[in-house]
Amino acid sequence: MSWLQVRGIAVIFSLNALDGFDLLSITFAAPNIARLWSLDAHAVGLLISAGLAGMAIGSLLFAPMADRVGRRPVALVFLSFIAIGMLLASAASSWTALLALRLFTGLGIGAIIPSITSLTAEYSNARRRHLAVTFIAIGFPIGALVGGAVAAWLLIHYEWRSIFLFGGVMTALSVPVVWRSMPESIGFLLTRRPPGALERVNRALAMMGHAPVPVLPEAVAQRAVWFDVVKSNLLARTLVLLATYFLHSATYYYAITWIPSVVAELGYSASQATQVSVWANMGGAIGGMVVGLLASHFPIRTVMAVMLACSAVLVAVFGGAPGELTLLKLAAAVMGLFLTGSVIGFYALMTASFPTAVRASGIGLVIGIGRFGSVLGPAAAGVLFSVGLDRWQTALIMATGSLAAAAILAARPLGRANDYGH
């Protein structure tokens, strides 16, 4: 792994961290917004789900662009979208305006995640690919962890708008960093052959310490569209990924996004409720590292089935945990370890399951469909709370998503050894 590769992966890690903060910023601000604007649980659930809905749409509509025009330009354009959405959200004056801006921000996040995940797989050598993909995926909970700590401090000294302002400024500052530090991947250049591909490949090879090539190798698949990922040779794995990611997303985003509001309902301040989220994301970062290490020694499908089953159990445990703040933090940390570790494991499954020509499209399709599960989770929880179910009853119902995902993944035959990247 050359310095160019390591630097590119480090930048992608930071982008994923920003995405984690930008997407979950509404959950940090939600208790204060609900109090100031007199919003009920259903309205808060819709605000949380708006960004996730935008993420689903962005993944489905815009991720295939990364397989046509390049991973780097897609990342640059939609980072700008995210920055604009966050900055405008800091000035929103109504529930409707904030809902629309969260949808807009989610579009950008949904568009760039498949692109930067594909870049990571293509920046990495074969030996470290699983490790690199799980490493950058850890950026998401790290961003939520650090961002949650920042948000807790901001809520003590400023109003909720400061959270979106902070995220917008940090995202805007990342655009020139990406421009200078993230070249297009050689894998994309060899597959799509854009103008000047040979020169760009040789420039990248020189930066990696390799000799230039006089001509490009024989072209492989030249044209790819997103429905190529549902052709017969990819259909089975695509369907498994779609179903399991959808189901786990419903459980994951219910648990992660409702933590501040659930804890605040127990009588704690918005800052204290956000601290519980910080512990959940701290556990999530550890979970990502655990999955990365386990995937180096065991079949990733087996690791994922166990992680998903444990996720379901821990969601139910957190829902029934006593209302003492220290116990809530500990329960959130263990729950986050399995919940987020499972999400990160899905990224390793996805990058291993799709070839370069359709990798961003395949990841975008799975994330896009799966994100409808992430929209369903928080919104369904809002409905369950509104009809009078308590936090434990709601947790039991919402935990079934991860449990079903574990059952599907465990039942799916292994097939060839390289089907799941092991």
C-alpha positions as a Markdown table, in Angstrom:
| # | Residue | x | y | z |
|---|---|---|---|---|
| 1 | Met | 0.0 | 0.0 | 0.0 |
| 2 | Ser | 1.6 | 3.2 | -1.2 |
| 3 | Trp | 1.3 | 6.6 | 0.4 |
| 4 | Leu | -1.2 | 7.6 | -2.3 |
| 5 | Gln | -3.5 | 4.7 | -1.4 |
| 6 | Val | -3.2 | 5.3 | 2.3 |
| 7 | Arg | -3.9 | 9.0 | 2.0 |
| 8 | Gly | -6.9 | 8.4 | -0.2 |
| 9 | Ile | -8.4 | 5.9 | 2.2 |
| 10 | Ala | -7.7 | 8.3 | 5.1 |
| 11 | Val | -9.6 | 11.1 | 3.3 |
| 12 | Ile | -12.5 | 8.7 | 2.6 |
| 13 | Phe | -12.5 | 7.8 | 6.3 |
| 14 | Ser | -12.9 | 11.5 | 7.2 |
| 15 | Leu | -15.7 | 11.9 | 4.6 |
| 16 | Asn | -17.6 | 9.0 | 6.1 |
| 17 | Ala | -17.2 | 10.5 | 9.5 |
| 18 | Leu | -18.7 | 13.8 | 8.2 |
| 19 | Asp | -21.6 | 11.8 | 6.7 |
| 20 | Gly | -22.2 | 10.1 | 10.1 |
| 21 | Phe | -22.5 | 13.5 | 11.8 |
| 22 | Asp | -24.5 | 15.1 | 9.0 |
| 23 | Leu | -27.0 | 12.3 | 8.8 |
| 24 | Leu | -27.5 | 12.0 | 12.6 |
| 25 | Ser | -27.3 | 15.7 | 13.4 |
| 26 | Ile | -31.1 | 15.8 | 13.4 |
| 27 | Thr | -31.2 | 13.2 | 16.2 |
| 28 | Phe | -29.0 | 15.4 | 18.4 |
| 29 | Ala | -31.2 | 18.4 | 17.7 |
| 30 | Ala | -34.6 | 16.7 | 17.8 |
| 31 | Pro | -35.3 | 17.0 | 21.6 |
| 32 | Asn | -34.8 | 20.8 | 21.6 |
| 33 | Ile | -36.7 | 21.2 | 18.3 |
| 34 | Ala | -39.6 | 19.1 | 19.6 |
| 35 | Arg | -39.9 | 21.3 | 22.7 |
| 36 | Leu | -39.5 | 24.6 | 21.0 |
| 37 | Trp | -41.9 | 23.8 | 18.1 |
| 38 | Ser | -44.3 | 21.6 | 20.1 |
| 39 | Leu | -43.8 | 18.6 | 17.9 |
| 40 | Asp | -45.2 | 15.1 | 18.8 |
| 41 | Ala | -43.4 | 11.8 | 18.4 |
| 42 | His | -44.8 | 11.3 | 14.9 |
| 43 | Ala | -43.6 | 14.6 | 13.6 |
| 44 | Val | -40.1 | 14.0 | 15.1 |
| 45 | Gly | -40.1 | 10.5 | 13.5 |
| 46 | Leu | -40.8 | 12.1 | 10.1 |
| 47 | Leu | -38.0 | 14.6 | 10.5 |
| 48 | Ile | -35.5 | 11.8 | 11.3 |
| 49 | Ser | -36.8 | 9.7 | 8.4 |
| 50 | Ala | -36.6 | 12.6 | 5.9 |
| 51 | Gly | -32.8 | 12.4 | 5.7 |
| 52 | Leu | -32.9 | 8.6 | 5.4 |
| 53 | Ala | -35.5 | 8.8 | 2.7 |
| 54 | Gly | -33.2 | 11.3 | 0.8 |
| 55 | Met | -30.4 | 8.9 | 1.3 |
| 56 | Ala | -32.4 | 6.0 | -0.3 |
| 57 | Ile | -33.4 | 8.1 | -3.3 |
| 58 | Gly | -29.8 | 9.5 | -3.7 |
| 59 | Ser | -28.3 | 6.0 | -3.7 |
| 60 | Leu | -30.8 | 4.7 | -6.3 |
| 61 | Leu | -30.8 | 7.7 | -8.6 |
| 62 | Phe | -27.2 | 9.1 | -8.4 |
| 63 | Ala | -24.9 | 6.2 | -7.4 |
| 64 | Pro | -24.9 | 4.7 | -11.0 |
| 65 | Met | -23.3 | 8.0 | -12.1 |
| 66 | Ala | -20.1 | 6.9 | -10.3 |
| 67 | Asp | -19.9 | 4.0 | -12.7 |
| 68 | Arg | -20.3 | 6.2 | -15.7 |
| 69 | Val | -18.5 | 9.6 | -15.0 |
| 70 | Gly | -16.2 | 8.6 | -12.1 |
| 71 | Arg | -16.2 | 8.2 | -8.4 |
| 72 | Arg | -14.3 | 11.4 | -7.7 |
| 73 | Pro | -16.6 | 13.9 | -9.5 |
| 74 | Val | -19.7 | 12.4 | -7.9 |
| 75 | Ala | -18.1 | 12.8 | -4.5 |
| 76 | Leu | -17.2 | 16.4 | -5.2 |
| 77 | Val | -20.6 | 17.5 | -6.5 |
| 78 | Phe | -22.7 | 15.8 | -3.8 |
| 79 | Leu | -20.4 | 16.9 | -1.0 |
| 80 | Ser | -21.4 | 20.4 | -2.1 |
| 81 | Phe | -25.1 | 19.4 | -1.9 |
| 82 | Ile | -24.6 | 18.2 | 1.7 |
| 83 | Ala | -22.9 | 21.4 | 2.8 |
| 84 | Ile | -25.6 | 23.6 | 1.3 |
| 85 | Gly | -28.4 | 21.4 | 2.9 |
| 86 | Met | -26.7 | 21.6 | 6.4 |
| 87 | Leu | -26.1 | 25.3 | 6.2 |
| 88 | Leu | -29.7 | 26.1 | 5.1 |
| 89 | Ala | -31.1 | 23.8 | 7.8 |
| 90 | Ser | -29.4 | 26.0 | 10.4 |
| 91 | Ala | -31.7 | 28.8 | 9.3 |
| 92 | Ala | -34.9 | 26.8 | 8.9 |
| 93 | Ser | -37.9 | 28.5 | 10.4 |
| 94 | Ser | -40.6 | 25.8 | 10.2 |
| 95 | Trp | -41.0 | 22.0 | 10.4 |
| 96 | Thr | -41.8 | 21.8 | 6.7 |
| 97 | Ala | -38.7 | 23.7 | 5.7 |
| 98 | Leu | -36.5 | 21.6 | 7.9 |
| 99 | Leu | -38.1 | 18.4 | 6.6 |
| 100 | Ala | -37.4 | 19.4 | 3.0 |
| 101 | Leu | -33.8 | 20.4 | 3.8 |
| 102 | Arg | -33.2 | 17.0 | 5.6 |
| 103 | Leu | -34.4 | 15.3 | 2.4 |
| 104 | Phe | -32.1 | 17.4 | 0.3 |
| 105 | Thr | -29.1 | 16.6 | 2.6 |
| 106 | Gly | -29.9 | 12.9 | 2.5 |
| 107 | Leu | -29.8 | 13.0 | -1.3 |
| 108 | Gly | -26.2 | 14.0 | -1.2 |
| 109 | Ile | -25.2 | 11.5 | 1.4 |
| 110 | Gly | -26.9 | 8.7 | -0.5 |
| 111 | Ala | -25.1 | 9.6 | -3.7 |
| 112 | Ile | -21.5 | 9.7 | -2.3 |
| 113 | Ile | -21.5 | 6.7 | 0.0 |
| 114 | Pro | -21.5 | 4.1 | -2.9 |
| 115 | Ser | -18.9 | 6.2 | -4.7 |
| 116 | Ile | -16.4 | 6.5 | -1.8 |
| 117 | Thr | -17.0 | 2.8 | -0.8 |
| 118 | Ser | -16.1 | 1.7 | -4.3 |
| 119 | Leu | -13.0 | 4.0 | -4.3 |
| 120 | Thr | -11.9 | 2.4 | -1.1 |
| 121 | Ala | -12.1 | -1.1 | -2.6 |
| 122 | Glu | -10.3 | 0.1 | -5.7 |
| 123 | Tyr | -7.6 | 2.0 | -3.8 |
| 124 | Ser | -6.7 | -1.1 | -1.8 |
| 125 | Asn | -4.6 | -4.1 | -2.6 |
| 126 | Ala | -6.4 | -7.4 | -2.5 |
| 127 | Arg | -4.8 | -8.4 | 0.8 |
| 128 | Arg | -6.1 | -5.4 | 2.7 |
| 129 | Arg | -9.4 | -4.8 | 0.9 |
| 130 | His | -11.8 | -6.1 | 3.6 |
| 131 | Leu | -9.8 | -4.3 | 6.3 |
| 132 | Ala | -9.8 | -1.0 | 4.3 |
| 133 | Val | -13.5 | -1.2 | 3.6 |
| 134 | Thr | -14.4 | -1.9 | 7.3 |
| 135 | Phe | -11.9 | 0.9 | 8.3 |
| 136 | Ile | -13.6 | 3.6 | 6.3 |
| 137 | Ala | -17.0 | 2.4 | 7.4 |
| 138 | Ile | -15.9 | 2.9 | 11.0 |
| 139 | Gly | -15.7 | 6.6 | 10.1 |
| 140 | Phe | -19.5 | 6.8 | 10.2 |
| 141 | Pro | -19.9 | 5.9 | 13.9 |
| 142 | Ile | -16.7 | 7.8 | 14.7 |
| 143 | Gly | -18.3 | 10.9 | 13.1 |
| 144 | Ala | -21.4 | 10.4 | 15.1 |
| 145 | Leu | -19.4 | 9.8 | 18.2 |
| 146 | Val | -17.2 | 12.9 | 17.9 |
| 147 | Gly | -20.1 | 14.9 | 16.5 |
| 148 | Gly | -22.4 | 13.8 | 19.3 |
| 149 | Ala | -19.8 | 15.0 | 21.9 |
| 150 | Val | -19.6 | 18.3 | 20.0 |
| 151 | Ala | -23.4 | 18.6 | 19.7 |
| 152 | Ala | -23.7 | 18.0 | 23.5 |
| 153 | Trp | -21.3 | 20.9 | 24.1 |
| 154 | Leu | -23.1 | 23.1 | 21.6 |
| 155 | Leu | -26.5 | 22.4 | 23.1 |
| 156 | Ile | -25.1 | 23.7 | 26.5 |
| 157 | His | -23.9 | 27.0 | 25.1 |
| 158 | Tyr | -26.0 | 27.5 | 21.9 |
| 159 | Glu | -29.3 | 26.6 | 20.4 |
| 160 | Trp | -30.0 | 23.6 | 18.1 |
| 161 | Arg | -29.2 | 25.5 | 14.9 |
| 162 | Ser | -25.5 | 25.5 | 15.9 |
| 163 | Ile | -25.4 | 21.8 | 15.2 |
| 164 | Phe | -26.3 | 22.1 | 11.6 |
| 165 | Leu | -24.1 | 25.2 | 11.1 |
| 166 | Phe | -21.1 | 23.2 | 12.5 |
| 167 | Gly | -21.8 | 20.3 | 10.1 |
| 168 | Gly | -22.3 | 22.5 | 7.1 |
| 169 | Val | -19.0 | 24.4 | 7.6 |
| 170 | Met | -17.0 | 21.2 | 8.2 |
| 171 | Thr | -18.5 | 19.6 | 5.1 |
| 172 | Ala | -17.8 | 22.7 | 2.9 |
| 173 | Leu | -14.1 | 22.7 | 4.1 |
| 174 | Ser | -13.8 | 19.0 | 3.0 |
| 175 | Val | -14.4 | 19.8 | -0.7 |
| 176 | Pro | -11.0 | 21.3 | -1.5 |
| 177 | Val | -9.4 | 18.5 | 0.5 |
| 178 | Val | -11.1 | 15.9 | -1.7 |
| 179 | Trp | -10.2 | 17.9 | -4.8 |
| 180 | Arg | -6.4 | 17.7 | -4.0 |
| 181 | Ser | -6.2 | 14.3 | -2.3 |
| 182 | Met | -8.5 | 11.8 | -3.9 |
| 183 | Pro | -7.5 | 10.8 | -7.5 |
| 184 | Glu | -9.8 | 8.7 | -9.6 |
| 185 | Ser | -9.3 | 5.0 | -9.1 |
| 186 | Ile | -7.2 | 3.0 | -11.6 |
| 187 | Gly | -9.8 | 0.3 | -11.7 |
| 188 | Phe | -12.4 | 2.8 | -12.9 |
| 189 | Leu | -10.0 | 4.3 | -15.5 |
| 190 | Leu | -9.3 | 0.8 | -16.9 |
| 191 | Thr | -12.9 | -0.2 | -17.0 |
| 192 | Arg | -14.5 | 3.0 | -18.5 |
| 193 | Arg | -11.6 | 4.4 | -20.5 |
| 194 | Pro | -12.4 | 8.1 | -20.2 |
| 195 | Pro | -10.4 | 10.6 | -22.3 |
| 196 | Gly | -6.8 | 10.8 | -21.1 |
| 197 | Ala | -7.1 | 7.5 | -19.2 |
| 198 | Leu | -3.6 | 6.3 | -20.1 |
| 199 | Glu | -2.0 | 9.6 | -18.8 |
| 200 | Arg | -4.1 | 9.5 | -15.6 |
| 201 | Val | -3.2 | 5.8 | -15.0 |
| 202 | Asn | 0.5 | 6.5 | -15.4 |
| 203 | Arg | 0.3 | 9.6 | -13.2 |
| 204 | Ala | -1.3 | 7.5 | -10.4 |
| 205 | Leu | 1.2 | 4.6 | -11.0 |
| 206 | Ala | 4.1 | 7.1 | -10.7 |
| 207 | Met | 2.7 | 8.4 | -7.4 |
| 208 | Met | 2.5 | 4.8 | -6.1 |
| 209 | Gly | 6.1 | 4.1 | -7.1 |
| 210 | His | 5.4 | 1.9 | -10.1 |
| 211 | Ala | 6.7 | 2.1 | -13.6 |
| 212 | Pro | 4.4 | 3.6 | -16.3 |
| 213 | Val | 2.6 | 1.4 | -18.9 |
| 214 | Pro | 3.0 | 2.1 | -22.6 |
| 215 | Val | -0.6 | 1.1 | -23.4 |
| 216 | Leu | -3.7 | 0.2 | -21.5 |
| 217 | Pro | -4.5 | -3.5 | -21.1 |
| 218 | Glu | -7.3 | -5.1 | -23.1 |
| 219 | Ala | -10.6 | -3.5 | -22.2 |
| 220 | Val | -13.1 | -5.3 | -20.0 |
| 221 | Ala | -16.8 | -4.4 | -19.7 |
| 222 | Gln | -17.1 | -1.0 | -21.2 |
| 223 | Arg | -20.7 | -0.2 | -20.4 |
| 224 | Ala | -22.6 | -0.8 | -17.2 |
| 225 | Val | -26.0 | 0.2 | -15.9 |
| 226 | Trp | -27.5 | -0.4 | -12.6 |
| 227 | Phe | -29.8 | -3.2 | -13.7 |
| 228 | Asp | -26.7 | -5.3 | -14.6 |
| 229 | Val | -26.5 | -6.1 | -10.9 |
| 230 | Val | -29.7 | -8.2 | -11.2 |
| 231 | Lys | -28.5 | -10.4 | -14.1 |
| 232 | Ser | -28.5 | -14.1 | -13.5 |
| 233 | Asn | -24.9 | -14.4 | -12.2 |
| 234 | Leu | -25.5 | -11.7 | -9.6 |
| 235 | Leu | -29.2 | -12.0 | -8.9 |
| 236 | Ala | -29.1 | -14.4 | -5.9 |
| 237 | Arg | -26.5 | -12.4 | -3.9 |
| 238 | Thr | -28.1 | -9.1 | -4.8 |
| 239 | Leu | -31.5 | -10.3 | -3.5 |
| 240 | Val | -29.9 | -11.6 | -0.2 |
| 241 | Leu | -28.1 | -8.3 | 0.3 |
| 242 | Leu | -31.3 | -6.3 | -0.5 |
| 243 | Ala | -33.4 | -8.2 | 1.9 |
| 244 | Thr | -31.0 | -8.5 | 4.8 |
| 245 | Tyr | -29.8 | -4.9 | 4.6 |
| 246 | Phe | -33.4 | -3.6 | 4.4 |
| 247 | Leu | -34.4 | -5.5 | 7.5 |
| 248 | His | -31.4 | -4.6 | 9.6 |
| 249 | Ser | -31.6 | -1.0 | 8.5 |
| 250 | Ala | -35.1 | -0.7 | 10.0 |
| 251 | Thr | -33.8 | -2.0 | 13.4 |
| 252 | Tyr | -30.5 | 0.0 | 13.3 |
| 253 | Tyr | -31.9 | 3.4 | 12.4 |
| 254 | Tyr | -34.8 | 3.0 | 14.9 |
| 255 | Ala | -32.3 | 2.3 | 17.7 |
| 256 | Ile | -29.7 | 4.9 | 16.8 |
| 257 | Thr | -32.0 | 7.8 | 15.9 |
| 258 | Trp | -34.5 | 7.4 | 18.7 |
| 259 | Ile | -31.9 | 7.2 | 21.6 |
| 260 | Pro | -31.8 | 10.9 | 22.4 |
| 261 | Ser | -35.6 | 11.3 | 22.4 |
| 262 | Val | -36.2 | 8.1 | 24.4 |
| 263 | Val | -33.6 | 9.1 | 27.0 |
| 264 | Ala | -35.0 | 12.7 | 27.2 |
| 265 | Glu | -38.4 | 11.2 | 27.9 |
| 266 | Leu | -37.0 | 9.6 | 31.0 |
| 267 | Gly | -36.4 | 13.0 | 32.4 |
| 268 | Tyr | -32.8 | 13.7 | 31.3 |
| 269 | Ser | -31.6 | 16.9 | 29.6 |
| 270 | Ala | -30.9 | 17.1 | 25.8 |
| 271 | Ser | -27.2 | 17.2 | 26.5 |
| 272 | Gln | -27.4 | 14.0 | 28.7 |
| 273 | Ala | -29.5 | 12.2 | 26.1 |
| 274 | Thr | -27.0 | 13.0 | 23.4 |
| 275 | Gln | -24.2 | 11.6 | 25.7 |
| 276 | Val | -26.0 | 8.2 | 25.6 |
| 277 | Ser | -25.9 | 8.4 | 21.7 |
| 278 | Val | -22.2 | 9.1 | 22.0 |
| 279 | Trp | -21.7 | 5.8 | 24.0 |
| 280 | Ala | -23.7 | 3.9 | 21.3 |
| 281 | Asn | -21.5 | 5.2 | 18.6 |
| 282 | Met | -18.4 | 4.5 | 20.6 |
| 283 | Gly | -19.5 | 0.9 | 20.8 |
| 284 | Gly | -20.2 | 1.0 | 17.1 |
| 285 | Ala | -16.7 | 2.1 | 16.3 |
| 286 | Ile | -15.4 | -0.9 | 18.3 |
| 287 | Gly | -17.9 | -3.2 | 16.6 |
| 288 | Gly | -16.5 | -2.1 | 13.2 |
| 289 | Met | -13.0 | -3.0 | 14.2 |
| 290 | Val | -14.2 | -6.3 | 15.6 |
| 291 | Val | -15.9 | -7.2 | 12.3 |
| 292 | Gly | -12.8 | -6.2 | 10.3 |
| 293 | Leu | -10.6 | -8.5 | 12.4 |
| 294 | Leu | -13.1 | -11.4 | 12.4 |
| 295 | Ala | -13.6 | -11.2 | 8.6 |
| 296 | Ser | -9.8 | -11.8 | 8.2 |
| 297 | His | -10.2 | -15.2 | 9.9 |
| 298 | Phe | -13.7 | -16.4 | 9.4 |
| 299 | Pro | -16.3 | -16.3 | 6.5 |
| 300 | Ile | -17.9 | -12.9 | 6.6 |
| 301 | Arg | -21.3 | -14.4 | 6.1 |
| 302 | Thr | -21.0 | -16.4 | 9.3 |
| 303 | Val | -19.7 | -13.4 | 11.2 |
| 304 | Met | -22.6 | -11.3 | 10.0 |
| 305 | Ala | -25.3 | -13.8 | 10.9 |
| 306 | Val | -24.0 | -13.9 | 14.5 |
| 307 | Met | -23.7 | -10.1 | 14.7 |
| 308 | Leu | -27.2 | -9.6 | 13.4 |
| 309 | Ala | -28.7 | -12.1 | 15.9 |
| 310 | Cys | -26.9 | -10.4 | 18.8 |
| 311 | Ser | -28.1 | -7.0 | 17.5 |
| 312 | Ala | -31.7 | -8.1 | 17.9 |
| 313 | Val | -31.1 | -9.3 | 21.5 |
| 314 | Leu | -29.3 | -6.1 | 22.5 |
| 315 | Val | -31.9 | -3.8 | 21.0 |
| 316 | Ala | -34.5 | -5.5 | 23.2 |
| 317 | Val | -32.1 | -5.3 | 26.2 |
| 318 | Phe | -31.6 | -1.6 | 25.8 |
| 319 | Gly | -35.4 | -1.1 | 25.5 |
| 320 | Gly | -35.9 | -2.7 | 28.9 |
| 321 | Ala | -32.8 | -1.3 | 30.6 |
| 322 | Pro | -33.4 | 0.6 | 33.9 |
| 323 | Gly | -33.6 | 4.3 | 33.5 |
| 324 | Glu | -30.4 | 5.0 | 35.4 |
| 325 | Leu | -28.0 | 7.1 | 33.1 |
| 326 | Thr | -24.9 | 5.0 | 33.6 |
| 327 | Leu | -26.7 | 1.8 | 32.8 |
| 328 | Leu | -28.3 | 3.3 | 29.8 |
| 329 | Lys | -24.8 | 4.4 | 28.5 |
| 330 | Leu | -23.4 | 0.9 | 29.0 |
| 331 | Ala | -26.4 | -0.8 | 27.4 |
| 332 | Ala | -26.2 | 1.6 | 24.4 |
| 333 | Ala | -22.5 | 0.9 | 24.0 |
| 334 | Val | -22.9 | -2.8 | 23.8 |
| 335 | Met | -26.0 | -2.4 | 21.5 |
| 336 | Gly | -24.0 | -0.1 | 19.3 |
| 337 | Leu | -21.2 | -2.6 | 19.0 |
| 338 | Phe | -23.4 | -5.2 | 17.4 |
| 339 | Leu | -25.7 | -2.9 | 15.5 |
| 340 | Thr | -23.1 | -0.8 | 13.8 |
| 341 | Gly | -20.7 | -3.7 | 13.5 |
| 342 | Ser | -23.3 | -5.4 | 11.4 |
| 343 | Val | -23.8 | -2.4 | 9.2 |
| 344 | Ile | -20.1 | -2.2 | 8.6 |
| 345 | Gly | -20.0 | -5.9 | 7.8 |
| 346 | Phe | -22.5 | -5.3 | 5.0 |
| 347 | Tyr | -20.1 | -2.9 | 3.3 |
| 348 | Ala | -17.5 | -5.7 | 3.2 |
| 349 | Leu | -20.2 | -8.0 | 1.7 |
| 350 | Met | -21.2 | -5.5 | -0.9 |
| 351 | Thr | -17.7 | -4.6 | -2.2 |
| 352 | Ala | -16.8 | -8.3 | -2.5 |
| 353 | Ser | -20.1 | -9.2 | -4.2 |
| 354 | Phe | -20.0 | -6.7 | -7.2 |
| 355 | Pro | -17.3 | -6.4 | -9.9 |
| 356 | Thr | -15.6 | -3.1 | -10.6 |
| 357 | Ala | -17.8 | -2.2 | -13.6 |
| 358 | Val | -21.0 | -2.2 | -11.6 |
| 359 | Arg | -19.7 | -1.9 | -8.0 |
| 360 | Ala | -21.0 | 1.6 | -7.3 |
| 361 | Ser | -24.3 | 0.7 | -9.0 |
| 362 | Gly | -24.6 | -2.5 | -7.0 |
| 363 | Ile | -23.8 | -0.8 | -3.7 |
| 364 | Gly | -26.1 | 2.1 | -4.5 |
| 365 | Leu | -29.0 | -0.3 | -5.3 |
| 366 | Val | -28.5 | -2.2 | -2.0 |
| 367 | Ile | -28.1 | 0.9 | 0.0 |
| 368 | Gly | -31.0 | 2.6 | -1.8 |
| 369 | Ile | -33.5 | -0.2 | -1.2 |
| 370 | Gly | -32.1 | -0.8 | 2.3 |
| 371 | Arg | -32.5 | 2.8 | 3.2 |
| 372 | Phe | -36.3 | 2.4 | 2.8 |
| 373 | Gly | -35.9 | 0.2 | 5.8 |
| 374 | Ser | -34.1 | 3.0 | 7.5 |
| 375 | Val | -37.0 | 5.3 | 6.7 |
| 376 | Leu | -39.5 | 2.7 | 7.9 |
| 377 | Gly | -37.7 | 2.1 | 11.3 |
| 378 | Pro | -37.8 | 5.6 | 12.9 |
| 379 | Ala | -41.2 | 6.4 | 11.4 |
| 380 | Ala | -42.7 | 3.1 | 12.6 |
| 381 | Ala | -41.3 | 3.7 | 16.1 |
| 382 | Gly | -42.9 | 7.1 | 16.1 |
| 383 | Val | -46.3 | 5.5 | 15.4 |
| 384 | Leu | -45.8 | 2.8 | 18.0 |
| 385 | Phe | -44.9 | 5.4 | 20.6 |
| 386 | Ser | -47.9 | 7.6 | 19.5 |
| 387 | Val | -50.4 | 4.7 | 20.1 |
| 388 | Gly | -49.1 | 4.2 | 23.6 |
| 389 | Leu | -46.5 | 1.5 | 23.5 |
| 390 | Asp | -43.6 | 1.9 | 26.0 |
| 391 | Arg | -39.9 | 1.8 | 25.0 |
| 392 | Trp | -39.5 | -1.9 | 25.8 |
| 393 | Gln | -42.6 | -3.0 | 23.8 |
| 394 | Thr | -41.4 | -0.8 | 20.9 |
| 395 | Ala | -37.9 | -2.2 | 21.1 |
| 396 | Leu | -39.1 | -5.8 | 21.0 |
| 397 | Ile | -41.1 | -5.2 | 17.8 |
| 398 | Met | -38.3 | -3.2 | 16.1 |
| 399 | Ala | -35.7 | -5.8 | 17.0 |
| 400 | Thr | -37.4 | -8.4 | 14.7 |
| 401 | Gly | -35.8 | -6.7 | 11.6 |
| 402 | Ser | -32.2 | -7.7 | 12.6 |
| 403 | Leu | -33.4 | -11.1 | 13.8 |
| 404 | Ala | -35.0 | -11.8 | 10.4 |
| 405 | Ala | -31.9 | -10.6 | 8.6 |
| 406 | Ala | -29.8 | -13.1 | 10.6 |
| 407 | Ala | -32.1 | -15.9 | 9.7 |
| 408 | Ile | -32.0 | -15.2 | 6.0 |
| 409 | Leu | -28.2 | -14.8 | 5.9 |
| 410 | Ala | -27.7 | -18.0 | 7.9 |
| 411 | Ala | -30.0 | -20.0 | 5.6 |
| 412 | Arg | -28.5 | -18.8 | 2.4 |
| 413 | Pro | -26.1 | -21.5 | 1.0 |
| 414 | Leu | -22.4 | -20.5 | 0.9 |
| 415 | Gly | -22.0 | -21.3 | -2.8 |
| 416 | Arg | -18.5 | -20.7 | -4.2 |
| 417 | Ala | -16.0 | -19.5 | -1.6 |
| 418 | Asn | -15.6 | -16.1 | -3.3 |
| 419 | Asp | -19.3 | -15.3 | -3.4 |
| 420 | Tyr | -18.9 | -13.5 | -0.1 |
| 421 | Gly | -15.3 | -12.4 | -0.4 |
| 422 | His | -13.8 | -15.2 | 1.6 |
